[in-house]
Amino acid sequence: MTVVADVMPKAAVSALSVEKVSHAYGARIALDEVSFDIAPASFTVLLGLNGAGKSTLFSVITHLYVSRSGAVRIFGRDVARNSGAALAQLGVVFQQRTLDPDLSVAQNLAYHGALHGIGARETRQRGAIQLDRVGLADRAGDKVRFLSGGQMRRVEIARALLHRPRMLLLDEPTAGLDIKARAGILEVVRTLVADEGIGVLWATHLVDEIRDDDHVVLLHKGRLLADGPSRSIVGEAGARSIGEAFTALTSRGEGDEP
């Protein structure tokens, strides 16, 4: 049973709308009719264990994979039918590092800007603004290989914002980082939501990254188990914390394969 906990009224146009999306790898179903909506200028956590389907869902949203059924819309634009316009509204930080370690931070941003058709001068200007936003204004000339893991993630966030998207996807962005670096990345992203009005979908398996007022979408074995404010999911599950609710909800369906 899916827990839908006191979901706020749907915005006129959702930042991200996922409607009955399914995907399979051969006979193995990775996503089973997953549906949820994200409001503009909100922070949503996509919570699930490794193998829950989070990365597959990100690949469908970004049109790297074509879903077997269902639809994905970004600010009302269908990703399958109008991918260029839809994806122009989207910035992505993938789980795997994608910066070129032998190039400087500025060169990595310049390459991304060129891919989006942004002129060199405009890219430099935008890059300086975004690097300042993530606390790396003084590292533009440094080669990426000399940055820490947390700093690399900050550069990836700056790069994802370069073309001025209205929605940001981050797939396990704090994986492998220490507590201080994790907290810093979270602060940067939450500030983007509060100050810039950017919508965020933050995929993680770490319950300590969730606040009581965060919107949580809980995936388990490709199925949607819960969708709503964290505190409401906790209450509906009869739990004392989101971690306890997460354990209870995922344990209920252990015998059921999608």
C-alpha positions in Angstrom: 0.0 0.0 0.0 1.3 3.4 -0.9 1.3 6.0 1.8 0.1 9.4 0.4 0.5 11.7 3.3 -1.2 15.1 3.3 0.1 16.1 -0.1 -0.2 19.8 -0.8 -2.6 20.9 -3.6 -1.0 20.4 -7.0 0.5 23.5 -8.5 -1.0 24.8 -11.8 2.2 23.5 -13.5 4.5 21.1 -11.6 8.2 21.6 -11.8 8.4 17.8 -12.4 5.5 15.5 -13.1 6.1 11.7 -13.3 3.0 9.8 -14.4 2.8 6.0 -14.3 6.4 5.5 -15.4 7.5 2.0 -15.9 10.9 0.6 -17.1 12.4 -2.8 -17.3 15.8 -4.4 -18.1 14.7 -7.5 -20.0 12.4 -9.4 -17.6 13.4 -7.4 -14.5 11.0 -4.6 -13.8 13.0 -1.6 -12.4 10.1 0.9 -12.2 6.5 -0.1 -11.8 4.0 2.7 -12.6 5.7 5.3 -10.5 3.8 8.6 -10.2 4.5 11.8 -8.2 4.6 15.6 -8.7 7.1 18.2 -7.5 6.1 21.8 -6.9 8.3 24.6 -8.2 10.8 26.1 -5.7 10.6 23.0 -3.4 13.1 20.5 -2.0 12.0 16.9 -2.6 13.9 13.8 -1.4 13.8 10.7 -3.6 14.5 8.1 -0.9 15.4 4.5 -1.5 17.9 1.7 -0.8 20.5 0.9 -3.4 18.7 -0.9 -6.2 15.4 0.8 -5.5 15.2 2.4 -9.0 16.4 5.9 -8.2 19.1 6.0 -10.9 16.8 4.4 -13.4 14.2 7.0 -12.7 16.8 9.8 -13.2 17.8 8.2 -16.5 14.1 8.2 -17.6 13.6 11.8 -16.5 16.7 13.0 -18.3 15.7 11.0 -21.4 18.8 8.8 -21.3 16.3 5.9 -21.2 12.9 5.7 -22.8 10.3 4.4 -20.4 8.2 1.4 -21.3 5.1 3.4 -20.4 4.0 6.6 -18.7 5.1 10.2 -19.1 7.5 12.7 -17.6 6.9 16.5 -17.9 9.2 19.3 -16.8 7.2 22.5 -16.3 4.5 21.1 -18.5 6.9 20.0 -21.3 6.8 16.4 -22.2 10.4 14.9 -22.1 9.6 12.3 -24.9 7.8 14.6 -27.3 9.6 17.9 -26.6 12.9 16.8 -25.1 14.9 19.9 -26.1 12.5 22.4 -24.4 11.9 20.1 -21.4 15.6 19.4 -20.7 16.6 23.0 -21.1 14.8 23.6 -17.8 16.8 20.9 -16.1 20.2 20.8 -14.4 21.7 17.4 -13.4 24.3 16.2 -11.1 24.9 12.4 -11.7 26.1 10.0 -9.1 29.3 9.3 -11.0 31.8 12.1 -11.3 31.7 13.7 -14.7 34.3 16.4 -14.5 37.6 16.2 -16.6 40.3 16.0 -13.9 43.0 17.3 -16.3 41.1 20.5 -17.1 40.7 23.5 -14.8 37.4 24.3 -13.1 36.9 27.2 -15.6 37.7 24.9 -18.6 35.1 22.3 -17.4 32.5 25.1 -17.2 33.5 26.5 -20.6 33.0 23.0 -22.2 29.5 22.8 -20.6 28.6 26.3 -21.7 29.6 25.5 -25.3 27.4 22.4 -25.3 24.5 24.6 -24.4 25.4 27.2 -27.0 26.4 29.8 -24.5 29.1 32.2 -25.7 32.6 32.2 -24.1 32.2 35.6 -22.5 28.8 34.8 -21.1 30.0 31.5 -19.8 32.8 33.1 -17.9 30.4 35.6 -16.4 27.9 33.0 -15.4 30.6 30.6 -14.2 32.0 33.3 -11.9 28.6 33.8 -10.4 27.9 30.1 -9.9 31.3 29.4 -8.4 30.8 32.2 -6.0 27.4 30.7 -5.1 29.0 27.3 -4.2 31.9 28.9 -2.4 34.7 28.2 -5.0 35.2 31.7 -6.5 38.9 31.4 -5.9 39.4 28.0 -7.5 38.4 28.7 -11.1 42.0 28.3 -12.4 42.8 25.1 -10.4 42.8 21.7 -12.1 39.9 19.5 -10.9 42.2 16.7 -9.8 43.5 19.0 -7.0 40.1 19.5 -5.5 38.5 17.5 -2.7 35.5 15.3 -3.3 33.2 17.9 -1.8 34.7 20.6 -3.9 34.2 18.6 -7.0 30.6 18.2 -6.2 30.3 21.9 -5.7 31.8 22.4 -9.2 29.3 20.0 -10.7 26.4 21.9 -9.1 27.8 25.2 -10.5 28.1 23.5 -13.9 24.5 22.2 -13.7 23.3 25.8 -13.0 25.2 27.4 -15.8 22.4 27.3 -18.4 19.9 28.7 -15.7 17.6 25.7 -15.2 14.5 25.9 -13.1 14.8 22.3 -11.8 17.8 20.5 -10.4 18.3 16.7 -10.1 21.0 15.3 -7.9 21.7 11.6 -7.7 23.3 10.5 -4.5 25.4 13.8 -4.5 26.9 13.2 -1.0 28.0 9.6 -1.7 31.6 9.0 -0.4 31.8 12.4 1.3 32.5 13.1 5.0 30.0 14.6 7.3 31.2 18.1 7.0 31.3 18.0 3.2 27.8 16.4 3.1 26.4 19.2 5.2 28.1 21.8 3.0 26.6 20.4 -0.2 23.1 20.2 1.4 23.4 23.8 2.6 24.3 25.0 -0.9 21.4 23.2 -2.5 18.8 24.2 0.1 19.9 27.8 -0.3 19.3 27.5 -4.0 15.7 26.5 -3.3 15.2 29.3 -0.7 16.9 32.1 -2.5 16.7 31.3 -6.2 13.4 29.4 -6.3 14.9 26.3 -8.0 13.0 23.0 -7.6 15.2 20.2 -6.4 14.9 16.4 -6.6 17.6 15.0 -4.2 18.1 11.2 -4.5 19.6 9.5 -1.4 19.5 6.5 0.9 20.6 8.5 3.9 17.7 9.4 6.1 19.7 11.9 8.1 19.7 14.3 5.1 15.9 14.7 5.4 14.1 17.5 7.3 10.6 17.2 8.8 9.1 19.5 6.2 10.8 18.0 3.2 8.6 16.3 0.6 9.7 12.7 0.4 9.1 10.2 -2.4 9.9 6.7 -1.2 10.9 4.1 -3.8 11.5 0.4 -3.0 12.1 -2.3 -5.6 10.8 0.0 -8.3 7.5 0.8 -6.5 6.3 4.0 -4.9 5.7 3.3 -1.2 5.1 6.8 0.1 4.7 10.3 -1.2 4.3 13.4 1.0 5.8 15.5 3.7 8.3 13.7 5.8 6.5 14.3 9.1 3.2 13.1 7.7 4.8 9.9 6.4 6.2 9.3 9.8 2.8 9.7 11.4 1.0 7.5 8.8 3.5 4.8 9.4 3.1 5.0 13.2 6.8 5.7 13.5 8.9 8.1 15.6 11.3 9.2 12.8 11.7 9.1 9.0 14.3 6.4 9.5 12.0 4.2 11.5 9.2 4.8 8.9 11.6 4.0 6.1 12.5 0.7 7.7 8.9 -0.2 8.5 7.6 0.6 5.0 10.3 -1.2 3.1 10.1 -4.2 5.4 6.4 -4.7 4.7 7.0 -5.5 1.0 10.1 -7.6 1.3 8.3 -10.7 0.1 6.8 -8.9 -2.9 8.8 -8.6 -6.1 7.7 -6.1 -8.6 
